[in-house]
């Protein structure tokens, strides 16, 4: 299933990016392109990050 329609990025691709270390929407965007268009998928990306790594220490790191 597509998570990001703008860039045709699937949930599987986002999960793979999270497994490879992406722990934020910008990091997933850098790895896959997801979330770099209209932004309506940001909430779904956040859900997939949380689903994949739960309370991952990197998920709380914010880049200023």
C-alpha positions in Angstrom: 0.0 0.0 0.0 1.2 3.5 -0.8 2.0 5.7 2.2 3.1 8.7 0.0 1.1 9.2 -3.1 3.2 12.2 -4.3 6.3 10.1 -4.7 4.7 6.6 -4.9 6.5 5.4 -1.8 5.0 2.2 -0.2 4.7 1.4 3.5 7.2 -1.4 2.9 9.8 1.0 1.6 9.3 3.3 4.6 9.5 0.3 7.0 12.8 -0.7 5.3 14.1 2.9 5.7 13.3 2.8 9.4 15.0 -0.6 9.7 18.0 1.0 8.1 18.1 3.8 10.8 15.6 6.5 9.6 14.0 7.7 12.8 12.1 10.8 11.8 10.0 12.1 8.9 12.9 14.1 7.5 15.2 11.1 7.6 12.5 8.9 5.9 12.1 11.6 3.3 15.8 11.7 2.7 15.9 7.9 2.3 12.8 7.4 0.3 11.4 10.8 -0.9 8.2 10.2 1.2 6.8 13.3 2.9 8.8 15.7 0.7 5.8 16.7 -1.4 2.5 17.9 0.0 3.1 16.6 3.5 -0.2 14.9 4.0 1.5 11.6 4.7 3.6 12.8 7.6 1.2 11.4 10.2 1.3 8.0 8.4 5.1 8.1 8.3 5.2 8.9 12.0 2.9 5.9 12.7 5.1 3.6 10.7 8.2 4.8 12.5 6.5 4.2 15.9 5.1 0.8 14.7 8.6 -0.3 13.6 10.8 0.9 16.5 8.3 1.7 19.3 10.1 3.8 21.8 13.3 4.0 19.8 15.8 6.4 21.4 16.4 8.0 18.0 12.8 8.7 17.4 12.9 11.5 20.1 16.0 13.2 18.7 15.1 16.5 17.1 17.3 18.4 14.7 17.4 22.1 15.2 
